[in-house]
Amino acid sequence: MKWKISTMKRAAMLALGLAVSPVSAQDDYYDAHVHLTNYIQEGISARQYLDVVGERVQRSVLFGIPLQMHWSHRVTGEVAPTYYLDADTALYYYSFTDAFIAQQYLGLTAQEQARFEPMITGFNPADSYGAAHIRRVLQTFPGVFSGIGEFTIHKEFVSAKVAGDVASLIDPAIDKVFEFCAESGLVAIMHNDIQMPFAKTDARRFYFEQAKALLARHPDATIIWAHTGLGRVVQPLEGHMALVEEILSDPSLAHVYFDISWSEVAKYVVETPETTELTARLLEKYPDRFLMGSDNVALTTPAESFAVYEQYRPLWDQLSPQTSEMVRKQNFVRIFDAASARVRAWEQANPLAK
């Protein structure tokens, strides 16, 4: 079954000779949240990633992880930690990830490049120079990047482990980042817990109110809130969907989207028929505001790569064909095609000074 050519970029992909997928229209998707590398900056290459996903995932974002795990012999000896929960040592920002992702992209053929939307992640969101880093990367590698992120403000277990200042939703550094996204057209993928972990009733809206105010201050930036704000500990307590809908129903926040990436999120969605139905109802009500994502990290087999999508099978079965198509593919197309056009125009108008 061949796909419809619904955008200029899709047409360009076909013009370059890129094969259309024979996969059923119910099983193909675009991945709006995938990490090429892990917390020690290891992983498969971009070309190997394409070999893994085959033709089932024709378009993906392309980003690494901006944080590096510190291996201290004093703490773990010869046991090398590879994940942020493996040791008590800190995480630190690894800015070389942006050059690495750019080189991965530039080493691909034109047909292969057409399947990726590279993202800038190697900036510190607690540093007011973060926006300058993003600008510098964009100008150093023109024609490559479409957005920034996934970057983290508040994340259970992670934020407290990052060396230096803790990122904050009320830090002017974040405003500078979103201001530059609005100027340049870069899409921003933001990870922020929608609630404090283990929050008491009177504190459950604390992060949410700060986040909502931040998002409202930047109506010209396109922002994707990763994982709908959930996590391992930040669970969908009563009222989570109401918080998400509070964003979706606000006309002043029409520039804000949510991805449903991560196995932890899928676990909550498909936990019971009732939770799946509630989620499907929300997606049907706002079909243009959600994106499919895996949150895969340096995975190497098709089974692993498609696991989150398959975990969501009960949800896909609940959705209408139109909503399913939008969440799986068309919202990605609309958001990233528009971003790519805007960013390329900004780059032409703002070349790196020589």
N, C-alpha and C positions, 0 to 999 in steps of 0.2 A: 504494500500500500504506500503510495507516494504522498508526500506532504504537500500542502498548498504553499505556493510562494507568496507570502503575505507582506513582505517588507523588502526594501531596497537591498538590505544586507543579505537576506536569504537569496535574492536574485543574483547578487554578486557571487555568493558561494557557489551557486549552480553554474554560473558563467565561468568560474574557475575550474569547473570539472569535478566538483565535490559530489560524490555519490549520494543520492537520497536514500534514506533509511528504509529497508524492507520491513522493519519492526512494526507491529500493530500500532495503530494510532492510540490505543489505550495503554501502551507500555513504553512509549518514548517520552522523554522529558528533557528539559534544560536544567542544568544544575547551577543554582544561584549561590551555592555556599560549599566550596570544596578547597581544602588545603593541600597543596602539592607536597609540603614538607611538614615535619613535626617539631617538637620542642627542643631537638638538638640539631635542627636544620638539615635533617636527612630525609630522603624520600625518593620517589621515582622521578624521572624526567617528564617534561610536558609531552613529549612524543610517546613515551611509555604509557602515560595516562590515557592517551587516545587509543592505544592498543588495548588497554584494559577495558575501557567503556565501549569500544567499538562504535557502531553506528547507532546504538540505542540512545546515547547522550551526544547530540550533535553540537550543542553549545554549552559552555561552562565558563564561570569566572575562573581566574587563575591567580591564586595568592598563596603565600606561605604562611608562616606564623611569625609574628613580629617579636616574640620573646624567646630567649635562649635559656635553657636550664644550666645552672652553675654546678659543675662537678667538683666537689671539694673532697680531696683524699682524707682530710681530717674527719669528715662526716660519714662517708660511705666507702672509704677505702677503694678497692679495685672494682666495686660494684658501680657501674656507670648508670646514673639515673637518666631515663629517657622521657619521662612524663612529669608534669608539675606536682603530682601526688607521690612521686617516688622517693623524695628526700626533703629534708628541712631547709635546704639551701634556697637562695633567692633566684628569681628570674630577672633578666636584664634585657633591654631593648637591643635588637640585633638589626641595625639599619641596612646591613649588606643584603638583606633579603630582597630589597627592591631591585638592586642591580642584578641579583641572581634571577629573579623572575623575568626581568627585561631581557636578559641574555637567553633564557629558556625560550621566550617568545620569538626573539629575533632569529634564533636558530631553526625555526620551523619554516616550512614552505608556506606560500601564500594561502593554499587551501587549508593547511593546518591552522594558520593564524586566524582564519575566518571563524574558527570554532571557539575562540577564547576571548574573554574580556579581562585583561590583566588589571590588577588592583595594587595600589600603593599601601603598604602596611607598616613600614619600618620607622614610623614616627612615634614620639612620646606624647600622648594626649594630655600629659600634665605639664608640658613644656610649651611656653608661648612661642618658641621657635619651631614648633611642630608644623605649622602652616608653611613656614619658609622651607622646611625640608620637602614637603609635598610639592611646592612650586618648583624647587630645584630638580627634583626627580622628573617631574613632568617635562621640564625644559631640556633636561639632559637626554631623555629618551622620547623625543617626539614621535607620535604615531603609534605609541605602545599602549598607554594606560587609559582605562575608561572610568576608574573610580578609586576609592580608598576603602581600606578595611579588608577583612573584619578587624576592627580595633575595639579595644575594651575600655570601658569606664569602670563600672562596678561589676565584678564577676566573683561569685562565691569561690573561696579558696585561692584564686589567682591574684586578685588585686592586692591582697596583703603580702604576697610573696614578691611583688615587683620592687626592685631596688629603687630608692629615691622616693619622691613625692607620690602619694596616692592620687590617681586621677579623680576628678570630681565633675559632676554635672553643672556646678555653678562656677567652675574655673573659667576665666576669660580665654584660656588657651583653647578650650573646646569651641568657643564662639569664633575664634579666629579661623579654626579649621573649617567650620561650616560656612563661614563667610567666603572662604576661598573656594569651597565646593560650589557655592552659588555663583561666584564669578566665573569659574572655569567650566562648569557643567559636570564635574566629577560626581558620580553616584557615591554615597557614603553608606557602608554597612557597619552598623553600630551594635556592639554587644553591651547590654546593660540589664542587670537584673531588674525586673519590674517591681520587686519588693525586696526589702532587707531579708537575708536568710534568717530563719527562725523568728521573724518579726512578730511582735505582739500586735494585738488588734489596733491599738492606737498609732502604730508605726508602719502599718502596711502600705500606706499611701505616700510615705516619705520620699523614696526614690522616684515613684511614679509622678508625683507633683513636680519635682525638680526636672525630670525628663520632659514632661509635657510643656513646661515653661521654656526649656531649651529648644525644643522642636518648634514651638510657636514663634520663637525669636528669629527663625531662619526659614521663612516660607518659600524662598527661592532655591533652596537646596533640596535635592532628591535624596531621601534618607530611608534606608531599610533597617528596621529594628529586628535584629537576629533572634531567632528562636521564640518569637513573641514574648521575649523577656523571661523565659523559664530556664531552669537548670536542674542540677541534681537535688539541691536542697530547696531552691526557690520553686516550689511546686504549685500546681494550679489549685490553690486553695479556693474556697468559695468566693466568687467574685472576679476571678481572673479574666474570664471572657468579657465581663462587664467593663473591666479596665481597658481591654483591647478595643471594645466597641466604643468606649468613650473617646478614644483617638479617632477611630474610623468615622464616627458620626459627626465629628467637629469639622465644619467647612474650612476653618483656618489651618487644619492639619491634613489637607488633601495631598500634601507632598510626602506623607509618611506611609510607608508600606511595612509589611511583616513577612519574614520568611519562616517556613515551618520546618527548618532543618534541625538535625540532631536526633539521634535515636531516643534520647531522654524525652524529647517533646513528643515524638511519635508514640512512645510508651504510654504517655498520659492520654493522648487522643484516642487510642484504640483500646484503652483499658476495659471499657464496657460498651455495650451497644448504645447506652445513653450518652456517654462522653463523645462517641463518634458522631452520633446524630446531632448533638449540640454544636460540634465543630463544623459539621457539614452545613448546618443551618446558617452559621455565621459566614462561611465562605460563599454560600449562595446569595446572601444578602449583600456582600461586598466582594464580588468575584474579581474585581480589578485591583485589589489591594494586597494579594498574597502571592508568594512565589515558592515554588518547590526548591528545596535544597537538601543535600545529603549531610553536610558537615563531615565528609570523609577526610581523614588525615593520612596522607602518604600510604594509601592502600594499594594493593598489588594484584588483586584478583577480581574478576567480574562479580563473583558472589558477594564479596565484601562491598564492592562499590554500589551494588544495587540493593543492599540490605534494607536501607531506610525507606526507599521507595516501596519495596515489597512489604515492609512493616505497615505502611500506610494503605495497603490494599483494601481494608474495610472502608476507609475514607473515600477512596476513588470509586468504590462501588456505590457509595451514597450520593455522589455528586452527579449533577446533570452533565451531559457531554460538553456543553458550552462552558460551564464553570471549570470543569476538569481541564479543558484545553487552555483556559486562561491561566490557571494556577500552575499547570505543568510547563507551559511554553510561552503563551502570548504576552503575559505581563513582563516576562524576561525580555522578549523581543522589543516591546514598546519602550521599556525603561532604558535598556542598554543601547539600542540603536539611536535613541535621541541623545543620550549622553555622549556616545562616541562622536556624533556629528558636532555637538557643541564643543567638546574638548579639542577636536582637531582644528576647529575655527579659532579657539583661544590660542592654541599653540602657534598657528600661523601669525596671529596678531602680536604674540609675545615671545619671539625667539630668544634663545639664550644669548646674552651679550658676548661678543668676541673681542 
